[in-house]
Amino acid sequence: MRTRRLTLLLAAAALVGCGTAPTNTAGVAPQTSAPPSEMDKTWLRTIHQGNMAEIQAGHLAEAKGTAKQVKTIGKVLVDDHTALDEKVTQLAGRLGVDLPSSPTAAQKELSNKLRSDTGSDFDQDFVAGMTKAHVAAIRITKQEIDKGTSPEVVALAKEADPQLKEHLEALRKAHGG
């Protein structure tokens, strides 16, 4: 009995080693989404960098803003972009997309400028910088929604879009106020 089991195990191992054994996929969820395209990867990376930059700028606005509206927008940016970035990093991890570890050079430059600004100069530069950032984020998000290939990435872009537009509207109101 023992010899027979050993012979069967060896025969099965030989078949697996030759690649001729049948594959048992019972209980394995089918892969439903295509691998992310370069556009999908670019959106994840760009939005991640934007999230990092906007969280930093939001913290600065909470601490240094002179107008109540600027402080409020800063808190909203910190809260919303932190939540979005958690989803972005989780999805990127599942899809095997490497994300940058820091904002872009231009985003760092704005952050440094905001660190050195004071008073109404800070408020103006914050609103202008975050307005520009949100216009760019909305543009790339629309491209992802329209032309992305990964259903999961497109779904996250669709989820992020209304919030980015709300931020832009608040920033435009602050600019006019």
C-alpha beads as a LAMMPS data file, in Angstrom:
LAMMPS data file: protein, C-alpha beads

177 atoms
176 bonds

1 atom types
1 bond types

-500.0 500.0 xlo xhi
-500.0 500.0 ylo yhi
-500.0 500.0 zlo zhi

Masses

1 110.0

Atoms # bond

1 1 1 0.000 0.000 0.000
2 1 1 2.765 2.389 0.964
3 1 1 4.762 1.532 -2.169
4 1 1 1.732 2.103 -4.364
5 1 1 1.132 5.607 -2.863
6 1 1 4.791 6.461 -3.292
7 1 1 4.683 5.304 -6.925
8 1 1 1.554 7.394 -7.572
9 1 1 3.125 10.440 -5.907
10 1 1 6.299 10.061 -7.955
11 1 1 4.283 9.649 -11.154
12 1 1 2.241 12.756 -10.329
13 1 1 5.406 14.709 -9.522
14 1 1 6.923 13.652 -12.838
15 1 1 3.820 14.815 -14.702
16 1 1 3.852 18.172 -12.915
17 1 1 7.549 18.544 -13.642
18 1 1 6.910 17.920 -17.343
19 1 1 4.034 20.358 -17.409
20 1 1 1.537 17.718 -18.510
21 1 1 -0.445 17.372 -15.309
22 1 1 -3.915 18.874 -15.443
23 1 1 -4.228 22.226 -13.705
24 1 1 -6.685 22.393 -10.854
25 1 1 -8.206 25.860 -10.800
26 1 1 -11.093 25.047 -8.483
27 1 1 -11.336 27.710 -5.809
28 1 1 -9.039 30.125 -7.661
29 1 1 -10.679 33.386 -8.685
30 1 1 -10.281 34.085 -12.387
31 1 1 -8.179 37.072 -13.397
32 1 1 -10.826 39.482 -14.621
33 1 1 -8.822 42.609 -15.250
34 1 1 -6.189 43.146 -17.858
35 1 1 -2.774 44.235 -16.684
36 1 1 -2.587 48.012 -16.328
37 1 1 -1.559 49.946 -19.438
38 1 1 1.123 52.634 -19.395
39 1 1 -1.679 55.194 -19.146
40 1 1 -3.084 53.420 -16.073
41 1 1 0.371 53.287 -14.467
42 1 1 1.017 56.938 -15.290
43 1 1 -2.288 57.978 -13.721
44 1 1 -1.542 56.046 -10.522
45 1 1 1.955 57.551 -10.277
46 1 1 0.856 61.091 -11.112
47 1 1 -2.094 61.071 -8.738
48 1 1 0.088 59.587 -5.984
49 1 1 2.648 62.369 -6.387
50 1 1 -0.132 64.939 -6.463
51 1 1 -1.627 63.479 -3.312
52 1 1 1.698 63.696 -1.501
53 1 1 2.199 67.308 -2.596
54 1 1 -1.347 68.372 -1.742
55 1 1 -1.199 66.740 1.688
56 1 1 2.020 68.681 2.405
57 1 1 0.530 71.927 1.101
58 1 1 -2.669 71.298 3.053
59 1 1 -0.735 70.918 6.302
60 1 1 1.074 74.160 5.557
61 1 1 -2.251 75.912 4.861
62 1 1 -3.684 74.686 8.143
63 1 1 -0.669 76.070 10.006
64 1 1 0.218 79.203 8.012
65 1 1 -2.943 80.308 6.233
66 1 1 -4.209 83.726 7.240
67 1 1 -7.669 83.419 5.696
68 1 1 -10.111 81.028 7.333
69 1 1 -11.051 79.733 3.857
70 1 1 -7.406 78.783 3.163
71 1 1 -7.118 76.924 6.465
72 1 1 -10.387 75.092 5.755
73 1 1 -9.317 74.112 2.247
74 1 1 -5.986 72.939 3.661
75 1 1 -7.741 70.565 6.064
76 1 1 -10.036 69.260 3.313
77 1 1 -7.025 68.593 1.055
78 1 1 -5.211 66.721 3.823
79 1 1 -8.234 64.580 4.653
80 1 1 -9.404 63.851 1.105
81 1 1 -6.007 63.299 -0.498
82 1 1 -4.879 61.074 2.385
83 1 1 -7.944 58.874 1.846
84 1 1 -7.476 58.860 -1.941
85 1 1 -3.796 58.045 -1.627
86 1 1 -4.544 55.034 0.558
87 1 1 -6.717 53.680 -2.268
88 1 1 -4.111 54.544 -4.909
89 1 1 -1.276 52.823 -3.034
90 1 1 -3.384 49.736 -2.307
91 1 1 -4.446 49.410 -5.936
92 1 1 -0.942 50.040 -7.243
93 1 1 0.355 47.333 -4.903
94 1 1 -2.244 44.834 -6.117
95 1 1 -1.422 45.646 -9.741
96 1 1 2.347 45.587 -9.226
97 1 1 2.812 49.263 -10.107
98 1 1 5.791 50.945 -8.445
99 1 1 4.964 54.400 -7.117
100 1 1 7.376 57.304 -6.662
101 1 1 8.487 58.014 -3.120
102 1 1 8.293 61.801 -3.356
103 1 1 6.541 64.601 -5.214
104 1 1 7.895 65.955 -8.515
105 1 1 10.563 68.659 -8.639
106 1 1 7.938 71.304 -9.465
107 1 1 5.765 70.146 -6.554
108 1 1 8.756 70.311 -4.204
109 1 1 9.544 73.802 -5.485
110 1 1 6.006 74.963 -4.666
111 1 1 6.222 73.355 -1.239
112 1 1 9.510 75.159 -0.533
113 1 1 7.976 78.464 -1.687
114 1 1 4.981 77.919 0.577
115 1 1 7.284 77.136 3.509
116 1 1 9.033 80.474 3.077
117 1 1 5.882 82.526 2.343
118 1 1 4.063 84.446 5.043
119 1 1 0.759 86.243 5.394
120 1 1 -1.325 86.978 2.349
121 1 1 1.558 85.922 0.068
122 1 1 1.180 82.419 1.463
123 1 1 -2.579 82.426 0.900
124 1 1 -2.239 83.662 -2.700
125 1 1 0.534 81.219 -3.602
126 1 1 -1.272 78.322 -1.942
127 1 1 -4.528 78.982 -3.795
128 1 1 -2.742 79.558 -7.124
129 1 1 -0.534 76.462 -6.744
130 1 1 -3.352 74.163 -5.658
131 1 1 -5.636 75.500 -8.406
132 1 1 -3.009 74.696 -11.030
133 1 1 -2.422 71.253 -9.465
134 1 1 -6.124 70.423 -9.454
135 1 1 -6.633 71.534 -13.056
136 1 1 -3.811 69.150 -14.057
137 1 1 -5.169 66.327 -11.861
138 1 1 -8.648 66.691 -13.359
139 1 1 -7.216 66.665 -16.885
140 1 1 -5.218 63.446 -16.380
141 1 1 -8.131 61.864 -14.508
142 1 1 -10.472 62.586 -17.420
143 1 1 -7.932 60.981 -19.775
144 1 1 -7.779 57.914 -17.552
145 1 1 -11.570 57.668 -17.415
146 1 1 -11.841 58.004 -21.202
147 1 1 -8.878 55.885 -22.308
148 1 1 -7.691 53.757 -19.393
149 1 1 -7.710 49.991 -19.853
150 1 1 -7.685 48.654 -16.289
151 1 1 -11.256 48.570 -14.977
152 1 1 -9.970 48.987 -11.416
153 1 1 -7.869 52.055 -12.224
154 1 1 -10.660 53.619 -14.298
155 1 1 -13.108 53.008 -11.429
156 1 1 -10.782 54.751 -8.972
157 1 1 -10.347 57.667 -11.383
158 1 1 -14.144 57.946 -11.653
159 1 1 -14.375 57.939 -7.864
160 1 1 -11.701 60.651 -7.524
161 1 1 -13.007 62.963 -10.262
162 1 1 -15.953 64.605 -8.434
163 1 1 -13.838 65.272 -5.366
164 1 1 -11.055 66.868 -7.413
165 1 1 -13.682 69.098 -9.046
166 1 1 -15.070 70.069 -5.626
167 1 1 -11.573 71.045 -4.500
168 1 1 -11.064 73.125 -7.632
169 1 1 -14.367 74.917 -7.086
170 1 1 -13.445 75.723 -3.473
171 1 1 -10.034 76.991 -4.569
172 1 1 -11.599 79.194 -7.259
173 1 1 -13.998 80.642 -4.698
174 1 1 -11.075 81.325 -2.359
175 1 1 -9.228 83.060 -5.177
176 1 1 -12.202 85.330 -5.785
177 1 1 -12.802 85.936 -2.092

Bonds

1 1 1 2
2 1 2 3
3 1 3 4
4 1 4 5
5 1 5 6
6 1 6 7
7 1 7 8
8 1 8 9
9 1 9 10
10 1 10 11
11 1 11 12
12 1 12 13
13 1 13 14
14 1 14 15
15 1 15 16
16 1 16 17
17 1 17 18
18 1 18 19
19 1 19 20
20 1 20 21
21 1 21 22
22 1 22 23
23 1 23 24
24 1 24 25
25 1 25 26
26 1 26 27
27 1 27 28
28 1 28 29
29 1 29 30
30 1 30 31
31 1 31 32
32 1 32 33
33 1 33 34
34 1 34 35
35 1 35 36
36 1 36 37
37 1 37 38
38 1 38 39
39 1 39 40
40 1 40 41
41 1 41 42
42 1 42 43
43 1 43 44
44 1 44 45
45 1 45 46
46 1 46 47
47 1 47 48
48 1 48 49
49 1 49 50
50 1 50 51
51 1 51 52
52 1 52 53
53 1 53 54
54 1 54 55
55 1 55 56
56 1 56 57
57 1 57 58
58 1 58 59
59 1 59 60
60 1 60 61
61 1 61 62
62 1 62 63
63 1 63 64
64 1 64 65
65 1 65 66
66 1 66 67
67 1 67 68
68 1 68 69
69 1 69 70
70 1 70 71
71 1 71 72
72 1 72 73
73 1 73 74
74 1 74 75
75 1 75 76
76 1 76 77
77 1 77 78
78 1 78 79
79 1 79 80
80 1 80 81
81 1 81 82
82 1 82 83
83 1 83 84
84 1 84 85
85 1 85 86
86 1 86 87
87 1 87 88
88 1 88 89
89 1 89 90
90 1 90 91
91 1 91 92
92 1 92 93
93 1 93 94
94 1 94 95
95 1 95 96
96 1 96 97
97 1 97 98
98 1 98 99
99 1 99 100
100 1 100 101
101 1 101 102
102 1 102 103
103 1 103 104
104 1 104 105
105 1 105 106
106 1 106 107
107 1 107 108
108 1 108 109
109 1 109 110
110 1 110 111
111 1 111 112
112 1 112 113
113 1 113 114
114 1 114 115
115 1 115 116
116 1 116 117
117 1 117 118
118 1 118 119
119 1 119 120
120 1 120 121
121 1 121 122
122 1 122 123
123 1 123 124
124 1 124 125
125 1 125 126
126 1 126 127
127 1 127 128
128 1 128 129
129 1 129 130
130 1 130 131
131 1 131 132
132 1 132 133
133 1 133 134
134 1 134 135
135 1 135 136
136 1 136 137
137 1 137 138
138 1 138 139
139 1 139 140
140 1 140 141
141 1 141 142
142 1 142 143
143 1 143 144
144 1 144 145
145 1 145 146
146 1 146 147
147 1 147 148
148 1 148 149
149 1 149 150
150 1 150 151
151 1 151 152
152 1 152 153
153 1 153 154
154 1 154 155
155 1 155 156
156 1 156 157
157 1 157 158
158 1 158 159
159 1 159 160
160 1 160 161
161 1 161 162
162 1 162 163
163 1 163 164
164 1 164 165
165 1 165 166
166 1 166 167
167 1 167 168
168 1 168 169
169 1 169 170
170 1 170 171
171 1 171 172
172 1 172 173
173 1 173 174
174 1 174 175
175 1 175 176
176 1 176 177
